[in-house]
Amino acid sequence: RFIVRMMCSVLGLVVRQSDPRLRDASVRVYIANHVTQFDHNVISLLTSCNTPALSGAPGFICWSRGFMELGVAGSRAELVDSLKAYSSHGVNPPLLLFPEEAATNGRAGLLRFSSWPFSILDVVQPVALHVQRPLIAVSVADSSWISELLWTFFVPFTVYQVRWMPPVPRRAEEPSEDFALRVQELLAMELGVVSTRLTAADKAEHMKRLRHTLPLPFAPGSGRPPAARPCAGAAPADVRITAMAQRVKEVLPHVPLDVIRVDLAQTNCVDTTIANLLEGRVSFFPESQEAGSELLAPSTSQTGAAAGIQGSVAVPSSKPATKQFAKSPVERHLSLQERKRALYDYARR
């Protein structure tokens, strides 16, 4: 094991441990925080332990990564029963489990510990793992283990600091959930991070939202101030953006469609986009009146007030045009807020 550690140090994988005398040989379950895809390999360089494969295809890849195959693909209850049977044999090495079930950078906080690792035995030993790497992050969310391995070989060195903590026994009649929460608090205090209530499922959902978010194209002069916030959290499909853009185009025919789509991708709200265009938060070159009339052919069922409002708020084209008053005296005395409200009502139809 010492020779393997020296070979890993030559490759840039430096492993250090503090207080190795705290490691209890009678403990059968180690509990560690999860930072990288190779935490189990690093700790196995210090002591004999096995980590069960919870996901991924079994076979050569699973064996080469250092995981233990249990042959159980059922529920968590079946997994716990299998691990209990494994731990009952004294000749087997201890188990190394990661209750977070997802890797984090280890600098902000710990994910909520799952309770099933604490249902195996009544005594566990926490292991605090801290990883440092120059210039490049030690762990990138949603990255594969192959890319993590390549980055590990690319950087000059990666330092793994392993700190052994005293064993923690289960209290009398303590549920597994409370036992897991207590060990999580101890590990968080040792690492100097926050013990959060976010789970691995929450992290997976957050990464799914990031993958499905539409990229925001850059348009010169179309910046929007931070005050204009989107009305909805998630970005819709392109078909919905196009339909919403047509609704805005009916209200403001002089605004180019690409400008409308860019702002709708940010706001996801017809009313907010109309307000941004009317209040000058989005800069654009207006289309000519002929192009706007060809693109939009309003039906005769539209009310005269809506038609008068469209004519009154239309931005002139690049050529100077003479200002025209509305024919109706009621329309001429409408305030800006009333015109905007009428535009909103028309856009919601």
Backbone hydrogen bonds, N-H to C=O, Kabsch-Sander energy under -0.5 kcal/mol:
donor,donor_aa,acceptor,acceptor_aa,energy
5,R,1,R,-2.0
6,M,2,F,-2.0
7,M,3,I,-2.2
8,C,4,V,-2.4
9,S,5,R,-2.0
10,V,6,M,-1.8
11,L,7,M,-1.5
12,G,9,S,-1.0
13,L,8,C,-3.4
14,V,12,G,-0.8
14,V,158,T,-2.3
16,R,160,Y,-3.2
18,S,162,V,-2.4
22,L,19,D,-1.5
23,R,20,P,-1.4
25,A,23,R,-0.5
27,V,24,D,-0.9
30,Y,95,L,-3.6
31,I,125,Q,-2.3
32,A,97,L,-2.0
33,N,127,V,-1.0
35,V,33,N,-0.6
39,D,36,T,-0.8
42,V,38,F,-1.8
43,I,39,D,-2.3
44,S,40,H,-1.7
45,L,41,N,-0.6
45,L,42,V,-1.0
46,L,43,I,-1.3
47,T,43,I,-1.8
50,N,94,P,-2.3
51,T,66,G,-0.5
53,A,68,M,-2.4
54,L,52,P,-0.7
63,W,59,G,-2.1
64,S,60,F,-3.0
65,R,61,I,-1.6
66,G,63,W,-1.3
67,F,62,C,-2.0
68,M,51,T,-2.6
69,E,67,F,-0.5
73,A,71,G,-0.5
79,L,75,S,-1.7
80,V,76,R,-2.6
81,D,77,A,-2.2
82,S,78,E,-2.1
83,L,79,L,-2.4
84,K,80,V,-2.3
85,A,81,D,-2.0
86,Y,82,S,-1.9
87,S,83,L,-2.5
88,S,84,K,-1.4
89,H,85,A,-0.5
89,H,86,Y,-1.0
90,G,88,S,-0.7
92,N,89,H,-1.3
95,L,28,R,-2.9
96,L,50,N,-2.6
97,L,30,Y,-2.8
97,L,95,L,-0.6
101,E,98,F,-1.4
104,T,34,H,-2.0
110,L,194,V,-2.6
112,R,198,L,-3.9
114,S,99,P,-1.6
118,F,115,S,-1.1
119,S,116,W,-1.6
120,I,117,P,-0.6
124,V,168,V,-2.1
125,Q,29,V,-2.0
127,V,31,I,-3.0
128,A,163,R,-2.6
129,L,127,V,-0.5
130,H,161,Q,-2.5
132,Q,159,V,-2.4
136,I,134,P,-2.0
143,S,140,V,-1.3
148,E,144,S,-1.9
149,L,145,W,-2.1
150,L,146,I,-2.3
151,W,147,S,-2.4
152,T,148,E,-2.0
153,F,149,L,-1.8
154,F,150,L,-1.5
155,V,151,W,-2.3
158,T,12,G,-3.0
159,V,132,Q,-2.5
160,Y,14,V,-3.2
160,Y,158,T,-0.6
161,Q,130,H,-3.5
161,Q,159,V,-0.6
162,V,16,R,-2.9
162,V,160,Y,-0.6
163,R,128,A,-2.8
163,R,161,Q,-0.5
164,W,18,S,-1.5
164,W,162,V,-0.5
165,M,126,P,-1.8
168,V,124,V,-3.6
170,R,122,D,-2.4
174,E,171,R,-1.7
179,F,175,P,-2.2
180,A,176,S,-2.5
181,L,177,E,-2.2
182,R,178,D,-2.2
183,V,179,F,-2.1
184,Q,180,A,-2.2
185,E,181,L,-2.0
186,L,182,R,-1.8
187,L,183,V,-2.4
188,A,184,Q,-2.4
189,M,185,E,-2.1
190,E,186,L,-1.9
191,L,187,L,-2.2
192,G,188,A,-1.4
193,V,188,A,-2.0
194,V,108,A,-1.6
196,T,110,L,-1.7
196,T,194,V,-0.9
203,K,199,T,-1.8
204,A,200,A,-2.3
205,E,201,A,-2.3
206,H,202,D,-2.2
207,M,203,K,-2.4
208,K,204,A,-1.8
209,R,205,E,-2.0
210,L,206,H,-2.0
211,R,207,M,-2.0
212,H,208,K,-1.6
213,T,209,R,-0.6
213,T,210,L,-0.6
222,S,219,A,-2.2
228,A,225,P,-1.4
229,R,227,A,-1.0
231,C,267,T,-1.8
232,A,267,T,-0.9
241,I,237,A,-2.0
242,T,238,D,-2.4
243,A,239,V,-2.2
244,M,240,R,-2.5
245,A,241,I,-2.4
246,Q,242,T,-1.9
247,R,243,A,-1.5
248,V,244,M,-2.0
249,K,245,A,-2.3
250,E,246,Q,-1.8
251,V,247,R,-1.2
252,L,248,V,-3.0
255,V,252,L,-1.4
260,I,256,P,-1.7
261,R,257,L,-2.7
262,V,258,D,-2.1
263,D,259,V,-2.0
264,L,260,I,-2.5
265,A,261,R,-2.1
266,Q,262,V,-0.8
267,T,263,D,-2.7
268,N,264,L,-2.5
273,T,269,C,-1.9
274,I,270,V,-2.5
275,A,271,D,-2.4
276,N,272,T,-2.4
277,L,273,T,-2.3
278,L,274,I,-2.5
279,E,275,A,-2.4
280,G,277,L,-0.5
281,R,276,N,-2.0
282,V,276,N,-1.1
283,S,221,G,-1.1
283,S,281,R,-0.5
287,E,254,H,-2.9
292,G,288,S,-2.1
293,S,289,Q,-1.9
294,E,290,E,-2.2
295,L,291,A,-2.2
296,L,292,G,-1.9
297,A,295,L,-0.5
302,Q,299,S,-1.2
307,A,303,T,-1.7
308,G,304,G,-2.5
309,I,305,A,-2.3
310,Q,306,A,-2.3
311,G,307,A,-1.9
312,S,308,G,-1.7
313,V,309,I,-2.0
314,A,310,Q,-0.8
332,R,328,S,-1.5
333,H,329,P,-1.1
334,L,331,E,-1.1
339,R,335,S,-2.2
340,K,336,L,-2.5
341,R,337,Q,-2.4
342,A,338,E,-2.2
343,L,339,R,-2.3
344,Y,340,K,-2.4
345,D,341,R,-2.4
346,Y,342,A,-2.2
347,A,343,L,-2.3
348,R,344,Y,-1.6
349,R,346,Y,-0.9
